[in-house]
Amino acid sequence: MSVLSGLPTIAHHFLIKIKTMTDSTKPALPDQLSINPRSKHYVEEVFEHEIGVSLNGKERFDVEEYCISEGWIKIAAPKALDRRGQPLLMKVKGTVDVFYK
């Protein structure tokens, strides 16, 4: 009997989860954002939705980190790695626009 009484609770949990997943409210895009989970500028809620970054009016698909107020993006260098094996990041300056797709 206790198993049956727990089923509505589990079903209710899944319905709430589905409702929040389909909810159209998106978090505000931060001024600075990084895709590296170890960074202090990493915001997981933003990455649940698809975002786009454009620099000087051209959409970029290789952005590792951006800052709107300072006007720069960081992209990975083609072959260079740091001592931990992570790609070195190059800073490219310009007008940064960030948007949800």
Buried (B, 14 or more C-beta within 10 A) or exposed (E): EEEEEEEEEEEEEEEEEEEEEEEEEEEEBBEBBBBEEEEEBBBEEBEEEEBEBBBEEEEBEEBBBBBBEEBBBBBBEEEEEEEEEEBEBEEBEBEBBBEEE
